[in-house]
Amino acid sequence: MGNWKLNFNVGEASIYLHKLQKKIANYRDIEVVVAPTSLCLQPLSLQLERSKIKLGAQNAFYQDFGAYTGEISFAELRGLVDYCIIGHSERRYIFHEDDKMIAKKVAACIRNKITPVLCIGETESERSFGETADVIKDQLLGGLSEIGVEDVPKVIVAYEPVWAISSTKDAKIATPDEIAEVVEIIRANLKEVYGADISENVPILFGGSVKPTNAGAYLTTPGINGLLIGGASLILEQFTDIIEIAKRVK
Ligand code: PGA
């Protein structure tokens, strides 16, 4: 899944996707998703109507309609996108979204038949103070707190350590061992609250400075099912290289 953040206008996004569709014509068993800005979603959903490439949104508000100036809702996104990124660290730290708001967004996503990609991850200082397991637990269970157990299998979790995100100052590269350790924490929490079946089957993506050079190692990290890719998804060659690696790993 490519997270384009605030990059590419409608024209640029459309040209990129034309090229991407040509380059990755044949693939099965893997899902390719791009999450452009909200303004791109309507035109791109028409462009991708018969394509295997899926669309994701980056954010929306949890009320379906009403007096919420400046917002768009999951109800409006319904039918346009298959996925929505929820609780990205940039939403948490720049736009002050807390677990309560994120939980309502996860619920609104499910209500509107959109798969939420719930992002969780510790900051560098939380990690250095030994708080990683607590932060992960709070963000994970907090984010799921507004949906019933029957809807938890409809959620995708993305583990994105904030210190590994490429736009973070002095970003570091997470090692597969560090990731595997946190994935275990995520699955252990899911198991404790929702049972073994759900814990084993909820897909977990990894995100944070994913590049063609490390994608293979991350995709073969125990418990990881896919990648959430920021910077590298903006560069067509890098994104297609990562897709090729995913095909091979699969
Ligand atoms: P990055 O971003 O791949 O540029 O580190 C990932 C993300 O923020 O989702």
Residues whose N, C-alpha, C, O or C-beta is under 5 A from the ligand:
A	BS01	PGA	N3 A164 I165 S166 S167 G207 G208 S209 V210 L228 I229 G230 G231 A232
